[in-house]
């Protein structure tokens, strides 16, 4: 596993390879001492050959893939997928390096449980219990359960999912014990488990039908307008403009300020710029490219504010029925 390099040195090599724009948000997520140690190694590391760099990057890729597999499917699923990709010996090496042991994730059996059985058990439970269980289910299954609950219950559960942070192992064990009797499945939990939060609710809403989505957002709005606005912001981010059809993009472009658009496009992925510019005349696209170039360095906060302003325009157009952003559960009429 990238023999000869310390963990800090590997992190420094990764930071150097991913570039300044990608490294900046990564470093902001670390403690000051960690950043200082990594940047010290960045300054020290010189004359690395291509093979050394490739070894570190390959280890990062393998570790990233392994963590994703463990998080999504548990130990057994992760091992099967890693064996298929790298072979049995390498799979063991990667999992050992991660310190991953054969411990099931909280509520892992829910991945295999019938959604109707889960609904039958949950519908008469306290909203906090329902929120805890849904937060550990995959988004599609959780959306099905949530949409089948009574309207008032949907709002209450959605609010609790959004505000959920960490749940103690004792509480999880109590809920799992009941599910064990109901669904004949046993899961042990040995550490604190993080689930719920805004991202979980956003995933569930993105997998829900429009009626459920609208109902829950209206309920959140009445109880916590700021939280409802944050959920909406995360449901459609500026980069998602690539998922809009050309007609919708053209409508958006007619509704936004050209200078604000130039700021919003500063530093975004090329495919986002391409999506925007292909829906403009050649002259307008050339002017926009020149405007972006003339801006020079722009504060990240300024870029994000411009992007959020354009997202608000997109949301306004959708609410007016002028554009459509497809969601899970939408049906098409031919």
N, C-alpha and C positions, 0 to 999 in steps of 0.2 A: 504494500500500500504506500506508494510514493516514498520508497525507502530513502533515508538520508535527510529528509526535511521534517522540521517540527510542525505542529499544527498551525502556529502563527505564521511560519514561512509559507505554508501551503495557502493560507488565507491571503497573504500578501501577493503571491503569484496569481491567485484567482482575481484579486482586485485589479492587478495590472493588466490582466488579459481581457476583462469585461469592459474596460473603458470608463471614462470619467462619469458619463451620464448615468450609467447603470450602477456604478460603484457608490455614487453619492447617497441614494436612498438606503442602500445596504449599510453604509457606515453610520448613517443617522440612527439606525436601529440598534447600534451597539453602545456599550458603555464607553466613557471617555478613555479609560485605561486600556480597553481593548483596541480602540482606534489608534491610540498612541503606539501600542506595541506593534500593530500591523503596519502602520506607516513607517515606523523605524526599520522594519524589515524590508519594506518597499525601497527605502533609501539604501539599504545595505546590499540587497540582492542585485548582482550584476553578472553579465556574461552567461546567462542561462542558455543552455542549448535547447533546440526544438524538442528533443526527446524528453528532457526533464519537464518542460512545460506540459507536453502532451500527457505525461504520466500523472501529473497533479490534476489536470483537467479531467482526465478519464476517471480518476478516483472520485472527484467531485460528482461527475455524472452518475457513476455507479451508486454513490451514497445517496444522492438526490432521488434516484429511481427507487432505491430500496426503501427509503423513508416514505415515499409516496405510496408504494405497494402496501407497506405495513399499516399506514394510516387508513387506507381505503379498504383493505381486505383482511387485515390481521396477519398473524405470523404465517399460518399455513399457506394462505393465498400468496403472500409475498415470496415465500420460499419457492413455490411452484413457478411463479413468473420469473424469478431470478434464475432458477435452474434452466428454464427454457431459453433465457437470454444469454447466460454466461456459463452454464454447466454446473453440476452439483458442487464441485470443489470450490469454485469461485463464489457460488451463492453462499456457502457456509462461511467463507472468508469475509464477505461483505457484511453478513448479518452479525458475525462475531465482532467485527470492527465497530459496528453500531451499538454493540452491547444488547442486541435484541434477543430476548428469550421467548419461550413458548408460553406467553401470557396473553390471554384473550383481551381484546379491547372492550370497554364498557358497552353492554347491550349488543355485542357483535351478532348474537343469534337473530336480531331483528332483520339482518340482511337476508335471512332465509325464511323468516316468518311470513305467513299469509297476512296481507294487509287488512283483510276483513276481520281476522281474529284479533289483530292488534286494536282495531277500531272498536270491536265489541267489548274488549277489556277496558279501553281508555275512556269511552264516552261518558261514564258515570264517575270518573275520577276528578280530583281537584285539578284546576287549571295548571298549577305549578308542576304536578306530576305528569300531566299530558305534555307540557312544554319540555320537561326533562327527557321524556321518551322520544318525542319528535326530533329534538336536537341531536339525538344519536342515530336516527334513521337516515337513509339516503334521501336526497331532496325529493325525488319523484314519489317515493312511498309516503313520505311525510306530507307532501302536498295533497295526496289522495285522502289521507286521514283527516287533515285539517279542513279540507273542503266539505267533508261529510259531517262535520260537527255543526251544531246550531250556530246561528250568526253571532249571537252575543258571546258564546263560548269561543268562537274563532277569534274574535277581537281580543279577548282576555288572554288566550293562549299565545297569540302572536306578540302581544306586548311583553309577556313574560319571557318568551324566547329571545326577543331583542335585548332585554335587560339582563339576561342570564350571563354569569361569568364562570365562576368555578363552583363545583359541587363536591361536597365532602364524600369520601368513600363510604361512610356509614349510611348516608342517605341513598346513594346508588345501590348499596347492598340490600337495603330494605325494599326498594322498588323492584330490584331484580328478583328478590325472594318471592314476591307476589307473582311476578311474571313466570317464575319457575313453576309455581303451582298451576298457573293458568295455561301455560304453553309447553310445560314439561321440558324446560331447558334450564341449564345451570351455567352461570357465568360468575367468575370471581373477579374482584377488582381490588388491586393492592395499592393504588396511589390516587392522588387527586386527578380528576379528569376534567379537561376543559371542553365545554361544548356550549352551544347556543350562541348568543351574540348577534350582532347585526348581519354578519355574513351568512349565518345559518338561516336567518329569516329571509334574507334576499334570495338565497338559493331556493328556498321553499316557494316564495312568491313567483320567482321566475319559472317555476315548474307548474304553477297553478293556472287555472283558467282565468280569463279576464274578470268574470263576475266575482270570484273569490278574492282576487288581487285588489279590486276596487273596494270591496266591502271591508277588507282588513285595513287598507290604507285610510279609509274614511274613519274607521274605528280608532286607529292610532292617532289620527289628526285631532279627534275630539278629546283624547286623553293626554297626548303629548305631541304638540304640533312640531316641535323641534326634532323630535325623534322621527316622526313621519317624514319630514323633509329630508333627513339624513338617509332614511331607507330609500326614498325616491332617488336621491343622488347616486346611491350605489347600484340601483337597479339598471341605470343606463349611464355609462361614463362616456366621456368625449370620444375615446377610441372606438366605441361601438358604432360610430357613424359609418364605419365600413360595412355594417350589416344592413344599412338602409338601402332601399332601391334608388336608382338614379333620379327618378322624379322627386322623391322625398328630399334628397340632398339638394336638388335645385331649388325647392321651396325654402329650405333652410337658408341657403346662401342668399336668397332674395330678402331674408328677414334679419340678417346680421350685418354689423358694421365691418367694412373691409379691414380696417386697422386692427380691430379686435380679433378678427379671424387670423390675421398674420401673427399676432401674439400667441393665439391658441395653438397654432401649428408649429411654433418654435420648439424644436427638439423632439417632435413626435416621430413615430415610426413612419418610414417612407410610404408604406401602403395607405396610411391615413391621408398623407398629402396627395398621393395619387388619386385616391377616391374623390377628394375635394376638387382637385384641379381638372380632372377629366369631365367634370360637370360644369366647367366654366368655358367661356370662349378662349381662344388661344391668347388673345390680347390681355384679357382679364387674368388668366393664369400666369402670364409672363409678369404682369404688374404685381401680382401677389408674391411670386417668387422673389422679385426684386425688393419688395417691402420687407419680406422675412429676412433677406440678406442684410438690409440696411439697419435692421433693429439692433444687431450686435448682441452681446450678452444680455439676457433678461432674467430677472429673479424668478425662481420657481413659483413663488406665491403669486406673482403677477400672471404667469402663464396659466396657473390653475384657476385663477379668478376669471380669466377670459374664457377658458374652456367651460367652466360652470355656467357662465352667462349664455353660451351657445347651447349647452344642454337644457337650460331653462326654456330657450326658444323652441327647441325640439319637443320638449314636453308640452309646451303650450299648443304647438301645432297638432300634436297627437290628441290632446284633450278636445281640440276643436274638430277632430275627425278629418284633418287635412292630410295627415300621414299616418302610417301604421308601423308599429314596432312589434313584430311577431313574438308571441310568448307561448310557452307550453300550454296545451289545451285549446288553442285557437283552432277554429274550424274554417275551412275555405268553402265558399259557395261558388260553384262553376256556372 
